[in-house]
């Protein structure tokens, strides 16, 4: 894997679903997730921001010589061609040279995107300060100012529709803009990630390009304390067994150090059906997975030798998921400046909970992830 691809993917993977933290951090991660969710009832909701579902993903900024570049992930790390487009024509040509653009039924879509990116180039160049060095990676939310529906702006950049009150702080900024983007990563000139700061939200000049500021939830949720206590009890009683199951040193010796990733792939596959029987059908899923037969046997032998840790882990995962989903439902029913929906249902991509030990995703897997996986791209 190319170094920069690794950096980008590592940064994106750093924000985990609340219920998945246990895979990577063991029993301590489970405790961290439960504590983070519990804090939401005591003012922690002020650290929760809406997760925007934008498209396409772009990278833009200035190189060492101050040249403005607008491209995408594929173009930024390209080796066979210069994907760091330095003009509107160049970024449009790059897109139209993609294999997908040669497919007749997809060509119109590529042509539309190429035109939008070409038009956006000058606006982003103008908005980026001349002395800025480095790059931002983000998702576009709109290429033209969103249309009004009643007293709100409405736009659907990907699969989530956002309704933003025109008289809100965000709505007033949207009214002055042409392009809207949410940024996720700040990279220096060498492509190394830097932590986003409040200053990053204010880098762009003028009003034409709007970097959407964080929008926090407005009221604390009510947490079912009995469920929290149940989770804490299971974590405390099974911590040793869970950590034995996920011990990276042991897993490396057994030649399956990516077991956590296997568990993650499994739980993601469950969104296509149901989260019921979580862990109970893992062996069945594993037998149909891309994991080699030899490795499957090693994994099942390891699980059978750590039966309590395995069963407790999935009990905790499902318990955290239930608490999290209830919190998300409460947030989405609040009277807020920004509403997110998928189709005619309720709910968008979810939320991000800022945590000193690592941000946490609060995403409704059984509706957002399922809908996102169903999109043909």
NORZIWO-V487418 format. One record per pair of residues at least 4 apart in sequence whose ideal C-beta (glycine too) atoms are under 8 Angstrom apart, sorted by the first residue. I is the first residue (numbers start at 1). J is the second residue. D is the distance in Angstrom with one decimal. If there is no record, write none. Layout:
i->[I I]
j->[J J]
d->[D D]
This chain:
i->[1 1 1 2 2 2 3 3 4 4 4 4 5 5 5 6 7 7 7 7 7 8 8 8 8 9 10 11 11 11 12 12 14 14 15 15 15 15 15 16 16 16 16 16 16 16 17 17 17 17 17 18 18 18 18 18 18 18 18 18 18 19 19 19 19 19 19 19 20 20 20 20 21 21 21 21 21 21 21 22 22 22 22 22 22 22 22 22 22 22 23 23 23 23 23 23 24 24 25 25 25 26 26 26 26 26 27 27 27 27 27 27 27 28 29 30 30 30 30 30 30 31 31 31 32 32 32 32 33 33 33 34 34 34 34 34 34 34 35 36 36 36 36 36 37 37 37 37 37 37 38 38 38 39 39 40 40 40 40 40 40 40 40 41 41 41 41 41 42 43 44 44 44 45 45 45 45 45 45 45 46 46 47 47 47 47 48 48 48 48 48 48 48 48 49 49 49 49 49 49 49 50 50 50 50 50 50 50 50 51 51 51 51 51 51 51 51 52 52 52 52 52 52 52 53 53 53 53 53 53 53 53 53 53 54 54 54 54 54 54 54 54 55 55 55 55 56 56 56 56 57 57 57 57 57 57 58 58 58 58 58 58 58 58 58 59 59 59 59 59 59 59 59 59 59 59 60 60 60 60 60 60 60 60 61 61 61 61 61 61 61 61 61 62 62 62 62 62 62 62 62 62 62 63 63 63 63 63 64 64 66 66 66 67 68 68 68 68 68 69 69 69 69 70 70 70 70 70 70 70 71 71 71 71 71 71 71 72 72 73 73 74 74 74 75 75 75 75 75 76 76 76 77 78 78 81 81 83 85 85 85 85 86 87 87 88 88 88 88 88 88 88 89 89 90 91 91 91 91 91 92 92 92 92 92 93 93 94 95 95 95 95 95 96 96 96 96 97 98 98 99 100 100 101 101 101 101 101 102 103 106 107 108 109 110 111 112 113 114 115 116 116 117 119 119 120 120 120 120 121 122 123 123 123 123 123 124 124 124 126 126 126 127 127 127 127 127 128 128 128 128 129 129 132 133 133 134 134 134 134 134 135 135 135 136 136 136 136 136 136 137 137 137 137 138 138 138 138 138 138 139 139 139 139 139 140 140 140 140 141 141 141 141 141 141 141 142 142 142 142 142 143 143 144 144 145 145 145 145 145 146 146 146 146 146 146 147 147 147 148 148 148 148 149 149 149 151 151 151 152 152 152 152 152 153 153 153 153 153 153 153 154 154 154 154 155 155 155 156 156 156 157 159 159 159 159 159 160 160 160 160 160 160 161 161 161 161 162 162 162 162 163 163 163 163 164 164 164 164 164 164 164 165 165 165 166 166 166 166 167 167 168 168 168 169 169 169 170 170 170 170 170 170 171 171 172 173 173 173 173 174 174 176 176 177 177 177 177 178 178 179 179 179 180 180 181 181 181 181 182 182 183 183 183 183 184 185 185 186 186 186 186 186 186 187 187 187 187 188 188 196 196 197 198 199 200 201 201 201 202 203 204 204 204 215 215 217 217 217 217 218 218 218 219 221 221 221 221 222 223 223 223 223 224 224 224 225 226 227 227 227 227 228 228 229 230 230 231 231 231 231 231 232 233 234 234 234 234 234 235 235 235 237 238 238 238 238 238 238 239 240 241 241 241 241 241 242 242 242 242 242 243 243 244 244 244 245 245 245 245 245 245 246 246 246 246 246 247 248 248 249 250 251 251 251 251 252 254 254 255 255 256 256 256 256 256 258 259 259 259 260 261 262 262 262 262 262 263 263 264 265 265 266 266 266 266 266 267 267 267 267 268 268 268 269 270 270 270 271 271 271 271 271 271 272 272 274 275 275 275 275 277 278 278 278 279 279 279 279 279 279 279 280 281 282 282 282 283 283 284 285 286 286 286 286 287 289 291 291 291 292 293 294 295 296 297 298 299 300 301 302 303 303 306 307 308 309 310 311 312 313 314 315 316 317 318 319 320 321 321 322 323 324 324 325 325 325 326 327 327 328 328 328 328 328 328 328 329 329 330 331 331 332 332 332 332 332 333 340 340 340 341 341 341 341 342 342 342 342 342 343 345 347 347 347 348 349 349 350 350 350 350 350 351 351 351 352 352 352 352 353 353 353 353 354 355 355 363 363 364 364 365 365 366 367 368 369 370 371]
j->[5 6 9 6 77 79 7 191 8 76 77 191 9 73 77 10 11 187 191 192 193 12 73 137 185 13 14 184 185 193 184 185 358 359 352 358 359 360 361 20 21 23 24 358 360 361 21 360 361 363 365 33 36 37 320 321 324 353 360 361 362 33 267 317 318 320 321 324 24 264 267 317 25 29 30 32 33 358 360 26 27 29 30 33 242 246 313 316 317 320 29 246 260 261 263 264 29 260 29 30 32 30 239 242 243 246 31 235 238 239 240 242 243 32 33 34 231 235 242 316 320 35 232 235 36 355 357 358 37 320 360 38 228 231 232 235 320 323 39 40 44 353 355 360 223 228 320 323 324 327 42 223 228 43 44 44 45 48 220 221 223 327 353 45 220 221 222 223 220 220 48 220 353 216 217 218 219 220 221 331 216 217 216 353 354 355 216 217 331 351 352 353 354 362 214 215 216 217 351 352 354 214 215 216 217 338 340 348 351 348 349 350 351 352 361 362 363 139 141 157 162 182 212 349 139 157 158 159 160 340 348 349 368 372 138 139 140 141 157 158 181 182 139 140 157 158 72 113 139 140 72 73 137 138 139 140 70 71 72 117 137 138 139 140 181 69 70 71 72 73 75 76 135 136 137 187 68 69 70 71 124 128 135 136 68 69 128 132 133 134 135 136 187 66 67 68 69 128 130 132 133 134 135 67 69 84 133 189 133 189 130 131 133 86 86 121 124 125 128 84 85 86 135 85 91 117 120 121 124 125 75 76 83 84 85 91 94 76 83 77 137 78 83 98 83 84 85 91 94 83 84 135 83 82 83 94 97 94 90 91 94 121 90 91 121 92 117 118 119 120 121 122 93 118 94 95 114 117 118 121 96 114 115 117 118 97 114 98 101 110 113 114 117 101 110 111 114 101 102 110 103 106 110 106 107 110 111 114 107 107 110 111 112 113 114 115 116 117 118 119 120 143 121 123 143 124 140 143 179 125 126 127 178 179 208 209 128 179 209 205 206 208 204 205 206 208 209 132 203 204 205 203 205 203 188 189 186 187 188 189 194 186 187 191 183 185 186 187 200 203 183 184 185 187 181 182 183 184 185 211 157 158 181 182 184 157 179 180 181 155 157 162 180 181 182 212 146 155 157 179 180 178 179 178 179 153 174 175 177 178 153 154 155 164 174 180 153 154 155 152 153 154 166 153 154 163 165 166 167 163 164 165 166 171 162 163 164 166 171 174 175 161 162 163 164 161 162 180 160 161 162 162 342 368 371 372 375 340 341 342 348 349 368 340 341 342 348 338 339 340 348 338 339 340 341 168 170 171 174 337 338 339 171 337 338 171 172 174 175 171 172 172 337 338 173 213 337 174 212 213 215 337 338 175 337 176 177 207 210 213 180 210 207 210 207 208 209 210 208 209 208 209 210 210 212 209 210 211 212 211 212 196 200 201 211 196 193 196 193 194 195 196 197 200 191 192 193 194 192 194 200 201 201 202 203 211 211 213 214 211 211 209 210 211 337 338 331 334 336 351 334 335 336 334 326 327 330 331 330 227 228 323 327 228 323 326 229 230 231 319 322 323 232 323 233 234 319 235 316 319 320 323 236 237 238 312 315 316 319 239 242 316 312 242 308 309 312 313 316 243 244 245 306 308 309 312 246 309 312 313 316 247 309 250 306 309 302 303 306 309 310 313 251 259 260 309 313 251 252 257 253 254 256 257 259 302 257 298 302 295 298 262 295 298 299 302 262 263 299 302 264 265 266 286 289 291 299 267 313 268 269 289 270 282 285 286 289 271 278 317 365 365 369 373 285 274 275 278 275 365 366 369 370 373 370 373 366 318 321 365 366 281 314 317 318 310 311 313 314 315 317 318 314 285 286 303 314 287 300 288 289 291 296 299 300 296 296 295 296 299 296 297 298 299 300 301 302 303 304 305 306 307 310 310 311 312 313 314 315 316 317 318 319 320 321 322 323 324 325 365 326 327 328 362 329 364 366 330 331 362 332 347 350 351 362 363 364 333 347 334 351 362 339 340 346 347 348 346 347 348 349 345 346 347 348 347 348 367 368 371 371 367 364 367 368 368 363 368 361 362 363 364 368 361 362 363 359 360 361 362 359 360 361 362 359 359 360 368 369 368 369 369 370 370 371 372 373 374 375]
d->[5.2 5.0 7.8 7.0 5.1 7.6 6.6 7.6 6.4 7.0 5.0 4.4 6.1 7.8 5.3 5.9 6.5 7.6 6.1 6.6 6.0 6.4 6.5 6.8 7.0 6.0 6.6 7.8 5.5 5.0 7.4 7.9 6.6 7.5 6.6 7.5 4.8 7.1 5.3 4.6 5.1 8.0 6.5 7.3 6.7 6.4 7.6 7.7 5.0 6.1 7.1 4.7 7.1 6.4 5.5 7.8 4.9 7.6 5.1 6.9 6.2 7.0 7.7 4.7 7.6 4.2 4.5 6.5 7.3 6.0 7.0 7.6 5.4 3.9 6.8 6.3 4.7 7.7 7.0 6.5 7.3 5.0 4.3 7.1 7.1 7.9 6.1 6.1 6.3 7.9 7.7 7.1 4.0 8.0 5.1 5.7 6.2 5.6 2.6 7.7 6.8 7.4 7.8 5.9 4.5 5.0 6.5 5.7 7.5 3.6 7.9 4.9 5.4 6.3 6.4 6.4 7.7 5.0 7.4 5.2 7.3 6.1 7.6 5.7 6.2 7.3 5.9 8.0 6.5 5.5 6.6 6.2 6.2 5.1 6.3 7.0 6.5 7.8 6.4 7.6 7.1 5.9 5.3 5.7 7.0 7.6 7.2 5.6 6.3 6.5 7.6 5.9 5.3 7.4 3.5 4.3 5.0 6.8 6.1 5.5 6.8 6.2 7.5 8.0 5.3 6.3 6.6 4.4 7.2 6.7 7.3 7.5 7.4 7.5 4.8 7.9 6.7 4.5 6.6 7.9 5.9 7.9 7.6 6.0 4.2 7.4 6.2 4.6 7.3 4.9 7.1 5.1 7.7 7.1 4.3 6.0 5.4 7.7 6.5 5.4 7.4 7.8 4.7 7.9 7.8 5.8 6.8 7.4 6.1 7.5 4.5 5.0 5.5 5.2 7.0 7.9 6.9 6.6 6.3 7.9 7.6 4.2 6.4 7.0 7.6 6.6 4.7 6.4 4.0 7.7 6.3 4.1 7.8 8.0 7.2 2.7 5.4 4.7 4.6 6.3 7.1 5.6 6.1 6.8 5.3 4.1 6.3 6.8 7.3 6.0 6.2 6.1 6.9 7.2 5.2 7.9 6.6 7.0 5.6 7.8 7.4 6.5 7.6 6.1 7.5 7.6 7.8 5.5 6.5 6.5 7.8 4.8 5.4 7.1 4.9 7.9 7.5 6.5 4.6 7.5 5.4 7.1 6.5 6.0 7.6 6.2 6.8 6.6 7.6 5.3 3.4 5.8 7.6 5.3 6.4 5.6 7.0 6.3 7.8 5.2 5.6 7.3 8.0 5.0 6.1 7.1 7.6 6.8 6.7 5.4 6.3 7.8 7.5 5.3 6.9 7.8 7.3 4.2 6.0 4.6 6.4 6.1 7.2 5.8 5.4 6.9 6.9 5.1 5.7 7.5 3.6 5.2 5.3 5.7 5.1 6.3 7.1 6.9 7.9 6.7 7.5 6.4 6.6 8.0 2.8 6.7 6.5 7.7 5.5 6.1 6.5 7.7 7.5 7.2 3.5 7.5 7.7 5.9 3.9 3.7 5.7 7.5 5.9 7.3 6.6 6.3 7.5 3.9 6.9 7.9 3.7 6.2 6.2 6.6 6.4 6.7 7.6 4.8 6.2 5.9 6.4 4.0 6.7 6.1 4.1 6.2 7.8 7.5 6.7 5.9 5.8 4.2 6.3 4.9 6.2 7.0 5.2 7.0 7.9 6.6 7.6 5.0 6.1 6.8 5.7 3.8 7.5 7.8 7.3 6.6 6.0 6.0 6.4 6.5 6.1 6.5 6.4 6.2 6.2 6.4 6.2 4.6 6.8 7.4 7.4 5.7 7.8 6.5 6.0 6.1 6.2 6.4 6.4 5.9 5.1 5.8 6.1 7.3 5.8 7.4 6.9 7.1 4.3 5.2 5.5 6.1 4.1 5.6 7.5 6.7 7.4 6.8 6.0 6.6 7.5 5.3 6.6 5.8 4.8 5.5 7.6 7.7 4.7 7.5 4.7 6.9 5.9 7.6 7.3 7.8 7.0 5.8 4.1 6.8 4.8 5.5 3.7 5.6 7.6 7.8 7.2 7.9 6.8 5.5 7.3 6.5 7.0 7.2 5.3 6.5 4.7 7.5 3.9 6.2 6.2 6.4 5.4 4.9 6.3 6.8 4.7 7.9 6.3 6.3 8.0 7.9 6.9 7.3 6.1 5.7 4.2 6.1 3.8 7.7 6.4 7.7 7.3 6.4 7.7 6.9 6.1 7.5 6.6 7.8 4.5 7.3 6.4 5.6 7.0 4.8 5.8 5.3 5.9 7.2 7.9 7.4 4.7 6.0 6.0 5.2 7.6 6.5 7.1 5.2 7.8 7.3 5.7 7.7 6.9 4.4 7.4 7.8 5.9 8.0 5.5 6.0 6.0 5.2 7.1 5.8 4.2 5.5 7.5 7.2 5.2 7.4 7.9 6.2 7.1 5.6 7.2 7.3 4.4 7.9 7.5 6.5 5.6 4.9 6.2 6.5 5.2 7.9 5.0 4.9 7.7 4.2 7.4 7.8 6.4 6.0 7.2 7.0 3.7 7.6 6.9 7.8 7.4 6.3 6.8 6.8 6.1 6.2 6.5 6.5 7.0 7.3 6.4 7.6 5.4 7.7 6.5 6.4 4.0 7.6 5.7 6.2 6.8 3.8 4.9 7.4 6.5 4.8 6.8 4.9 5.8 6.8 7.2 5.9 6.9 7.4 4.8 6.9 6.5 7.9 5.9 7.5 5.8 7.3 7.2 4.7 7.4 5.3 7.8 5.4 5.1 6.3 5.7 6.9 5.2 5.9 4.9 7.9 8.0 7.1 6.8 7.7 5.5 5.4 7.6 7.8 7.2 5.0 7.7 5.4 6.8 5.2 5.1 6.8 7.4 6.8 5.7 7.6 5.8 5.4 7.6 4.7 4.1 6.5 6.8 7.9 6.3 7.1 7.3 7.0 6.8 7.0 6.2 6.5 6.4 6.6 6.9 5.4 6.3 7.0 6.3 6.6 6.6 6.2 6.3 4.8 6.6 7.3 6.1 6.2 5.9 5.9 5.8 5.7 7.1 6.0 7.8 6.0 7.8 5.5 6.2 6.4 3.6 7.9 7.9 6.2 6.3 6.5 6.3 4.6 3.4 6.3 6.4 4.7 5.9 5.3 7.7 6.2 7.7 7.4 5.7 5.7 7.5 7.4 4.2 3.6 5.8 6.5 7.4 7.1 6.5 7.8 7.7 6.4 6.2 6.2 6.7 6.3 5.4 4.7 5.3 7.8 4.4 5.8 6.1 7.4 6.8 7.7 6.0 5.6 5.9 7.1 6.3 6.6 6.6 7.5 6.4 6.3 6.4 7.6 7.7 6.4 6.8 6.5 8.0 6.5 6.5 7.3 7.0 5.8 5.5 7.4 7.7 8.0 7.2 7.1 8.0 7.8 7.0 7.9 6.3 6.9 5.4 6.5 7.5 4.9 6.0 4.6 4.6 6.6 6.5 6.6 7.7 6.8 6.6 7.4 6.2 5.4 5.1 6.4 4.8 6.9 6.6 7.3 2.9 7.8 7.6 7.9 7.8 5.8 6.0 7.8 7.9 6.6 6.2 7.3 6.2 6.2 5.4 6.6 7.2 6.7 7.6 5.1 5.3 7.1 6.8 6.7 6.8 6.2 6.4 6.3 6.3 6.3 6.2 6.5 6.4 7.1 4.9 5.7 6.3 5.8 6.2 7.0 6.3 6.3 6.3 6.2 6.2 6.2 6.3 6.5 6.7 5.9 6.2 7.5 6.6 6.6 6.4 5.7 6.4 6.1 7.5 6.6 6.5 6.6 6.3 7.0 6.1 6.9 5.6 7.8 5.3 6.5 7.8 7.1 6.4 8.0 7.9 7.4 5.6 5.3 7.7 7.8 6.8 2.4 6.9 6.3 6.0 6.7 6.4 6.2 6.6 6.3 6.6 5.3 7.7 6.7 5.3 5.5 6.7 6.8 6.3 5.2 6.5 5.1 3.6 5.8 6.1 7.7 4.3 7.7 5.6 7.2 6.1 7.2 6.5 4.3 7.8 5.9 5.6 5.8 5.5 5.6 6.5 5.1 7.5 4.2 7.1 5.9 6.2 6.0 6.2 6.5 7.2]
